[in-house]
């Protein structure tokens, strides 16, 4: 299999797993990055992909895998700085589904975004859930429950896998129109924190918005350039095979 989950530490039992692959506006990435730092979560693993193994990120002077797994207080976050190519969605979903079978989480939460919707509320958040415990919490929050519609992307695929395994699952989707959208990310994080019962300073994320946007765009430009260089080199080397 081209995609593998590699654990370097023990994962908590009966945990809530939060999936944060980049989506429109990078809201899931921004929200969980802030959550990881605020909670001082520990990295316990990463994901590897043979077709993406020529990409590394550098933070605080250290090379890191772009898709990392963090944990603390029975919360696990699968955090990615890479957009998963559509043609690899099935392989990533299969690898995570097998890992879920081993992990047997208490609940799974998938973070995503949707294009701007016509409502009176800015950064509208929609939810779909098979988790009775979370559904009750959602009823008391400023979230619109989706009764009809279509889910797409890796989050929707993982949700169906959870349904098949009998794992309670929830998809949270925030309306966004910008890249990156820090305000949408903060709205998503505020709701997520209430659902999983954690204390996170969302205002700090909003306050650091401009700084985050600048740094984020620089990182994404470097990531894009690195991926383009890798693709060019791969195409050129194929000529001599």
C-alpha positions in Angstrom: 0.0 0.0 0.0 1.3 3.4 -0.9 -0.1 5.1 2.3 0.8 4.0 5.8 0.1 5.2 9.4 3.3 5.1 11.5 3.0 5.3 15.2 6.0 6.5 17.3 4.1 6.7 20.6 1.1 5.2 22.3 -2.3 6.3 21.3 -5.0 6.9 24.0 -7.8 4.3 24.2 -11.4 5.4 23.8 -10.3 8.6 22.1 -12.0 11.1 19.9 -10.1 11.4 16.5 -10.2 14.7 14.7 -9.3 14.6 11.0 -7.8 17.9 9.6 -6.8 17.5 6.0 -6.7 20.9 4.2 -9.9 22.0 2.7 -11.2 25.3 1.1 -9.8 28.2 3.1 -7.5 25.9 4.9 -9.9 26.3 7.9 -9.3 22.8 9.3 -5.5 23.2 9.1 -5.6 26.7 10.8 -8.0 25.6 13.5 -6.2 22.4 14.6 -2.8 24.0 14.3 -3.9 26.5 16.9 -5.5 23.8 19.0 -2.3 21.7 19.0 -0.2 24.6 20.2 -2.7 25.7 22.8 -3.1 22.2 24.3 0.7 21.5 23.9 -0.2 18.2 22.2 2.4 15.5 21.7 3.3 14.1 18.3 2.7 10.3 18.4 3.0 9.4 14.8 2.7 10.4 11.1 1.4 9.3 7.8 3.7 8.2 4.9 2.9 8.1 1.2 5.2 6.6 -1.4 3.9 9.1 -4.0 4.5 12.1 -1.7 7.7 11.0 0.0 9.9 13.7 -1.5 8.3 16.5 0.5 9.2 17.5 4.1 8.4 20.6 6.1 10.7 22.5 8.5 9.5 23.9 11.8 11.8 25.3 14.5 14.8 24.2 12.4 13.7 20.5 12.3 12.5 18.5 9.3 9.0 17.0 9.8 6.6 14.8 8.0 3.8 17.0 6.5 1.1 14.7 7.8 1.4 14.3 11.6 -0.6 12.7 14.4 -0.9 14.4 17.8 -2.6 13.4 21.0 -3.5 14.6 24.5 -6.3 14.0 27.0 -8.0 11.3 24.8 -8.0 13.6 21.8 -6.1 12.6 18.6 -5.6 15.0 15.7 -4.5 13.9 12.2 -3.0 17.2 11.0 -1.9 17.7 7.4 0.0 20.5 5.7 -0.5 18.9 2.4 -3.6 18.8 0.2 -4.4 15.2 -0.6 -4.5 14.8 -4.4 -7.8 13.5 -5.6 -6.2 10.4 -7.2 -4.8 9.4 -3.8 -8.0 9.8 -1.8 -8.9 6.1 -1.9 -5.5 5.1 -0.7 -5.5 7.6 2.2 -9.0 6.6 3.2 -8.2 2.9 3.1 -5.1 3.4 5.3 -7.0 5.5 7.8 -9.9 3.0 7.8 -7.5 0.2 8.8 -6.0 2.3 11.5 -9.4 3.2 12.8 -10.1 -0.5 13.1 -7.0 -0.9 15.3 -7.6 2.3 17.2 -11.4 1.7 17.8 -12.1 5.4 18.7 -15.0 6.5 20.8 -15.9 9.1 18.1 -14.5 10.6 14.9 -14.9 14.2 13.9 -14.1 15.4 10.3 -13.4 19.0 9.6 -14.2 20.6 6.2 -15.5 23.7 4.5 -18.0 24.7 2.0 -18.2 27.7 -0.5 -20.0 30.8 0.7 -23.7 30.2 1.3 -26.5 32.7 1.3 -27.4 33.1 4.9 -27.7 36.0 7.4 -24.9 34.5 9.4 -21.3 34.9 8.5 -19.2 31.7 8.6 -22.3 29.4 8.9 -21.4 26.0 10.2 -23.3 22.9 9.1 -23.1 19.5 10.7 -23.9 15.9 9.9 -23.6 13.4 12.8 -24.3 9.8 13.6 -23.0 10.4 17.2 -26.0 10.7 19.6 -23.8 12.3 22.3 -22.5 15.0 19.9 -25.9 15.5 18.2 -27.4 16.5 21.6 -24.6 19.1 22.0 -25.1 20.4 18.5 -28.8 21.1 19.3 -27.7 23.7 21.9 -25.1 25.4 19.6 -25.3 27.8 16.7 -25.0 25.1 14.2 -27.3 24.2 11.3 -27.9 20.5 11.0 -27.8 19.2 7.4 -30.9 17.1 6.6 -30.4 17.0 2.9 -27.4 17.5 0.7 -24.2 15.9 -0.7 -20.8 15.4 1.1 -17.7 15.2 -1.0 -13.9 14.8 -0.4 -11.8 12.6 1.9 -13.9 13.6 4.9 -17.1 12.2 3.4 -15.3 9.0 2.4 -13.9 8.5 5.9 -17.4 9.2 7.4 -18.8 6.3 5.3 -16.0 4.1 6.5 -17.0 4.9 10.1 -20.6 4.1 9.4 -19.5 0.7 8.1 -17.4 0.1 11.3 -20.1 1.4 13.6 -17.9 4.3 14.8 -19.9 7.4 15.8 -18.9 10.1 13.4 -19.5 13.8 12.8 -18.7 16.2 9.9 -18.4 19.9 10.7 -18.4 22.2 7.7 -17.8 25.9 7.9 -18.7 28.4 5.2 -15.7 30.2 3.8 -14.8 32.6 1.0 -11.1 33.4 1.5 -7.7 31.7 1.4 -6.6 31.4 4.1 -9.7 32.2 6.1 -8.7 32.8 9.8 -12.1 34.0 10.9 -13.8 30.9 9.5 -11.2 28.8 11.2 -11.8 30.5 14.5 -15.6 29.9 14.2 -14.9 26.3 13.5 -12.5 26.0 16.4 -15.0 27.6 18.8 -17.6 25.0 18.0 -15.1 22.1 18.0 -13.8 23.1 21.4 -17.4 23.1 22.8 -18.1 19.7 21.3 -15.0 18.0 22.7 -15.0 20.0 26.0 -11.6 21.7 25.8 -10.6 25.2 26.8 -9.0 27.0 23.8 -8.4 30.8 23.4 -10.1 31.4 20.1 -9.6 35.2 20.4 -5.9 34.6 20.2 -6.3 33.0 16.8 -8.3 36.0 15.5 -5.8 38.5 17.0 -2.9 36.8 15.2 -4.9 36.7 12.0 -2.7 38.9 9.8 0.5 37.3 11.0 -0.9 33.9 10.4 -2.1 34.7 6.9 1.4 36.1 5.9 3.3 33.2 7.3 0.8 30.7 5.9 1.0 32.1 2.4 4.8 32.0 2.5 4.7 28.3 3.6 2.1 27.4 1.0 4.2 29.1 -1.7 7.3 27.1 -0.7 5.3 23.9 -0.5 3.8 24.5 -4.0 7.2 25.3 -5.4 8.7 22.2 -3.9 5.9 20.0 -5.2 6.3 21.6 -8.7 10.0 21.0 -8.7 9.5 17.4 -7.6 6.9 16.8 -10.4 9.2 18.3 -13.0 12.2 16.2 -11.9 9.9 13.1 -11.8 8.8 13.8 -15.4 12.3 14.4 -16.7 13.7 11.2 -15.0 10.8 9.2 -16.6 12.3 10.0 -20.0 15.3 7.8 -19.3 13.4 4.7 -17.9 
